[in-house]
Amino acid sequence: SLNTKWEVGHCVFVVIMMISIHTLQFLGSSCFQPFEVQNSIEEDLDGNVLNVVTTFGWVTLGLFSLASLYLFIFTKAIGYRVKAEMKKADAENKGIKAEVTIASEEDDVPIPPPKSKEEHELEA
């Protein structure tokens, strides 16, 4: 299982991402200067195309970018953790029969795992 730090971080950054997406969608006019194709970048945006984004827009885009970066790191970290756990489990189970029982759905009676080759040879 994840430790609390990762769980809280994941939840916080998902919420931040959702808020920033909805802010851009519903408050887009507060995030961007009005600008149309026939407008002049030199006159209407002081020669800088990035001036189309307001301060509030930069904050919103920054929060979205921060959340995206965190979720990318989270995904990579979990992927590495899963690979390490799988490698560890493979090393522990090499040559060892897994002791897993599967319950039948009809009567909840545990069904033993199938016998290995060695067990079949010993019985013969």
Residue pairs with C-beta under 8 A, 6 or more apart in sequence:
2 10
2 78
6 74
6 77
9 70
9 74
10 71
10 74
13 66
13 67
13 70
13 71
13 74
14 67
14 71
16 63
16 64
16 66
16 67
17 63
17 64
17 67
17 68
17 71
19 63
20 60
20 61
20 63
20 64
20 67
21 64
23 31
23 60
24 31
24 57
24 60
24 61
24 64
27 56
30 54
30 56
30 57
31 53
31 54
31 56
31 57
31 60
31 61
32 52
32 53
32 54
32 57
33 44
33 45
33 51
33 52
33 53
33 54
35 44
35 45
35 52
39 45
41 47
41 48
41 49
45 51
45 52
53 61
97 113
97 116
98 113
99 113
100 113
101 110
101 111
101 112
101 113
102 110
102 111
102 113
103 109
103 110
103 111
104 111
115 123
